[in-house]
Amino acid sequence: MAGHSKWANIQHRKGRQDAKRGKVFTKLIKEITVAAKMGGGDVTANPRLRLAIEKAKGQSLPKDNIDNAIKRGTGQLDGVNYEEIRYEGYGINGAAVMVDCLTDNKVRTVAEVRHAFAKHGGNMGTDGSVAFLFTHCGQMLFAPGTDEARLMDAAIEAGAEDVVTNDDGSIEVITLPGELAQVKETLEKAGFKPEFGDVTMKPENEVVFTGDDAAKMQKLLDAIESLDDVQEVYTTAVIDE
């Protein structure tokens, strides 16, 4: 990974996802609905819902959409019953891929995900085939130039699990999944606003893709991410442009 820019890669991935704005709104509404269904509509007692609403506001999702999604999740409004499901597989050169979905039709979803893998040079794996290559955690990324010593002190004080300085000068703060929202809020009060912050499946090791392999891997990821039922895609592949 020498010379690879974690900062550039996160920005690249985030930019591609944000460009699909209509789909982003749909994903946010689904996540809010499921978060409210699983943990209730009280944001102070439901970290997942709190984070989902924060992300929705960051994307300018209208307040009415947010409120209605919460009401559908808590049963105050009728709505589709979504089920969480995860698929695992392999991309170009065996790169690990994990796909998180929210669906009302598992048969349709698995068929679409399998087709996307097969059409673009990958293949579906069995449950657990690549999950061990990722860690479920909260992840925040701070821009190069951030005061490392001050951020580290603040992060430890806030209850973070780890602080990692990357070769490009960006800094990652890692938390337990359920503690991301609280740690993020504490750091922001201390003057440290992350460029990126989410609960994620963080790869233990990454492989940089260049040239034709990078283009093929990006096409596979784009095909999976474009599916209506797909919420998040995680991979050990890093696309170097």
DOKOL-896436 format. One record per residue (C-alpha): x, y, z; residue in one letter. Coordinates in steps of 0.5 Angstrom, whole numbers, padded with zeros to 4 digits, always signed. Layout:
! DOKOL-896436
XYZa;...
***
This chain:
! DOKOL-896436
+0000+0000+0000m;+0006+0005+0000a;+0004+0011-0003g;-0003+0010-0004h;-0007+0015-0001s;-0013+0013+0004k;-0016+0020+0003w;-0016+0020-0004a;-0019+0013-0004n;-0025+0015+0001i;-0026+0021-0003q;-0027+0018-0010h;-0032+0012-0007r;-0036+0018-0003k;-0036+0022-0010g;-0038+0016-0014r;-0044+0014-0009q;-0046+0022-0008d;-0047+0023-0016a;-0053+0018-0015k;-0057+0022-0012r;-0064+0019-0013g;-0061+0013-0011k;-0058+0016-0005v;-0065+0019-0002f;-0068+0012-0003t;-0062+0008+0001k;-0063+0014+0007l;-0070+0013+0007i;-0070+0005+0008k;-0064+0006+0013e;-0068+0010+0017i;-0074+0006+0017t;-0071+0000+0019v;-0067+0003+0024a;-0073+0006+0027a;-0076-0001+0026k;-0071-0005+0030m;-0069+0000+0035g;-0075+0005+0036g;-0076+0012+0034g;-0072+0015+0040d;-0066+0018+0037v;-0063+0019+0044t;-0064+0011+0045a;-0062+0009+0038n;-0055+0010+0035p;-0057+0007+0029r;-0063+0012+0028l;-0059+0018+0030r;-0053+0016+0025l;-0058+0015+0019a;-0062+0022+0021i;-0055+0025+0021e;-0053+0022+0014k;-0060+0024+0011a;-0059+0031+0013k;-0052+0031+0011g;-0055+0030+0004q;-0061+0035+0005s;-0066+0029+0005l;-0073+0033+0007p;-0075+0033+0014k;-0082+0030+0012d;-0079+0024+0009n;-0074+0023+0015i;-0081+0024+0019d;-0085+0019+0015n;-0079+0014+0015a;-0079+0014+0022i;-0086+0013+0023k;-0086+0007+0018r;-0081+0004+0022g;-0085+0005+0028t;-0091+0002+0025g;-0095+0009+0025q;-0095+0009+0018l;-0096+0003+0013d;-0090+0001+0009g;-0086-0004+0006v;-0083-0009+0011n;-0075-0009+0009y;-0071-0015+0011e;-0063-0014+0012e;-0059-0019+0008i;-0052-0020+0007r;-0048-0023+0001y;-0041-0025+0000e;-0037-0026-0006g;-0030-0025-0010y;-0029-0019-0015g;-0023-0019-0020i;-0017-0023-0018n;-0020-0025-0012g;-0022-0019-0009a;-0027-0020-0003a;-0033-0016-0004v;-0039-0016+0001m;-0046-0013-0001v;-0051-0011+0005d;-0058-0010+0002c;-0065-0008+0005l;-0070-0012+0001t;-0078-0014+0001d;-0076-0020-0004n;-0070-0024-0003k;-0071-0028-0009v;-0071-0022-0013r;-0065-0019-0010t;-0060-0025-0009v;-0061-0026-0017a;-0060-0019-0019e;-0053-0019-0014v;-0051-0026-0017r;-0052-0024-0024h;-0048-0017-0023a;-0042-0021-0020f;-0042-0026-0026a;-0043-0021-0031k;-0037-0017-0029h;-0032-0022-0028g;-0034-0024-0020g;-0037-0030-0017n;-0042-0030-0011m;-0039-0034-0005g;-0042-0037+0001t;-0044-0034+0008d;-0037-0033+0012g;-0033-0034+0005s;-0030-0027+0006v;-0033-0024+0012a;-0027-0026+0016f;-0023-0021+0012l;-0027-0015+0015f;-0028-0012+0022t;-0035-0009+0024h;-0033-0002+0027c;-0034+0006+0026g;-0030+0009+0022q;-0028+0017+0022m;-0023+0020+0017l;-0020+0027+0018f;-0016+0031+0013a;-0009+0031+0012p;-0006+0037+0016g;-0011+0035+0022t;-0007+0036+0029d;-0005+0029+0030e;-0003+0030+0038a;-0009+0034+0039r;-0014+0029+0036l;-0011+0023+0039m;-0012+0026+0046d;-0019+0028+0044a;-0021+0021+0041a;-0018+0017+0047i;-0022+0022+0052e;-0028+0021+0048a;-0028+0013+0048g;-0025+0011+0041a;-0022+0004+0040e;-0016+0006+0036d;-0013+0012+0032v;-0009+0011+0025v;-0005+0016+0022t;-0004+0014+0014n;+0002+0015+0010d;-0002+0021+0006d;-0003+0025+0013g;-0010+0023+0014s;-0012+0020+0020i;-0017+0015+0022e;-0021+0014+0028v;-0024+0007+0030i;-0030+0006+0035t;-0034+0000+0036l;-0040+0000+0032p;-0045+0003+0037g;-0041+0008+0039e;-0039+0012+0033l;-0045+0017+0034a;-0043+0019+0041q;-0035+0019+0039v;-0037+0023+0033k;-0041+0028+0037e;-0036+0029+0042t;-0030+0030+0037l;-0034+0035+0034e;-0035+0039+0040k;-0028+0039+0041a;-0027+0042+0034g;-0025+0036+0030f;-0030+0035+0024k;-0029+0029+0020p;-0030+0029+0013e;-0033+0022+0013f;-0036+0018+0019g;-0040+0012+0018d;-0041+0005+0021v;-0037+0000+0016t;-0034-0006+0015m;-0027-0004+0015k;-0022-0009+0011p;-0016-0012+0015e;-0012-0011+0008n;-0013-0008+0002e;-0010-0009-0005v;-0009-0003-0010v;-0012-0004-0017f;-0009-0001-0023t;-0010+0000-0031g;-0015-0005-0034d;-0016-0009-0027d;-0018-0003-0024a;-0023-0001-0029a;-0026-0008-0029k;-0026-0008-0022m;-0030-0001-0022q;-0035-0004-0027k;-0037-0009-0022l;-0037-0005-0016l;-0042+0000-0020d;-0046-0006-0023a;-0047-0008-0016i;-0048-0001-0013e;-0053+0001-0018s;-0058-0005-0016l;-0064-0002-0012d;-0064-0007-0006d;-0056-0005-0005v;-0055-0001+0001q;-0047-0001+0002e;-0042-0005-0002v;-0035-0006+0002y;-0029-0009-0002t;-0021-0010+0000t;-0020-0007-0007a;-0017+0000-0008v;-0018+0003-0015i;-0012+0007-0016d;-0014+0012-0022e;
***
